[in-house]
Amino acid sequence: MEAEHTINMKTEEKRTSLEKYLLMSEQEKDAEIQRAVSRLQKRIQEILYLLEAEKGPAATKRDYLEKKDTVG
């Protein structure tokens, strides 16, 4: 439980508060937004990976073949 609290505190420290954000220059805001987008993309990729893993190997292979047929 204490380890989870420590992780949550570190995450909060990494996040930018609204006050800090409003005081940032445009370049700093752009960089902060890019970091947030990168975090979201990573989470989405992780979720998609887990969803594919839950389908099982047969479904994943079938989905791959279907995508391959529609793309090529």
Secondary structure by P-SEA (a helix, b strand, c coil): caaaaaaaaaaaaacccaaaaaaccaaaaaaaaaaaaaaaaaaaaaaaaaaaaaacaaaaaaaaaaaaaaac
